[in-house]
Amino acid sequence: MKEAETLEQKRARAAEVVAALEKKYPDALCSLTYEKPHELMIAARLSAQCTDARVNLVTPELFSRYKTIDDFAGAELSDIEEIVKPCGLYKTKAQSIIGMCRDIRDRFGGEIPRTIEELVTLPGIGRKTANLIMGDIYGAPAIVADTHCIRICGRLGFSTTKDPAKTERELKEIIAPEKSSDFCHRLVLFGRETCKARGQRCGECELKELCPQKG
């Protein structure tokens, strides 16, 4: 029987995986299109049960009509609903977009909160989006435990659960903090191209020698 991997061994293997993905994807960019911090927050909310590609088709009109947090806070619900309808769950998403912007205006002086604990108090913001904001907007260590991250890290033996919060905790133990946010962006690219949910391309995978499954 193969001996269980120690935490230090897992950290060393994780560092090799991080390095391999850095080489494959030098530019670790968020797949959601945005220019302003609040736009990332809103785009991330729209991406729930929706593809980033579809969100990126919807947000240009949304962000051209509503340019600031105050604009969104004072928006008509029906107007936001109509624009974001193609993203699905549009009634709930529209309500939370207006609600989060009102909270930022009224509770946080118009500035997006700088901690996970405060971010998750905003309507429609869970830990995944909160971590995305912490990493991309504030440059803080962050683990965005989305479906790609959970699937790939499970296959790599870095996480033992499909629960996002538990996956986040497990990865924090082995991924260097300064690498964590970009690592998650690279997992999205890698998950779309190679380590897919179905039809994964293990024979062509740059990580196959580091993966317990080895194709």
FENMO-V921742 format. One line per field, one symbol per residue. phi: phi as a letter, one per 40 degrees, with the letter a starting at -180 (. if undefined). A space follows every 10 residues. Layout:
# FENMO-V921742
phi: ???
This chain:
# FENMO-V921742
phi: .ccccccccc cccccccdcc ccccbdccbc cccabbdccc dcccccccfa ccccdccccd cdcccbcbcc dccbccdccc dcccdccgfc cccccccccc ccccccbbgg bcdbbdccdc ccdgbbcccc cdcccccbgc dabcccccdc ccccccgcbb abcdcccdcc cccbcddcbc ccdccccccc cccbcccbgc bccbccbccb bdcfg
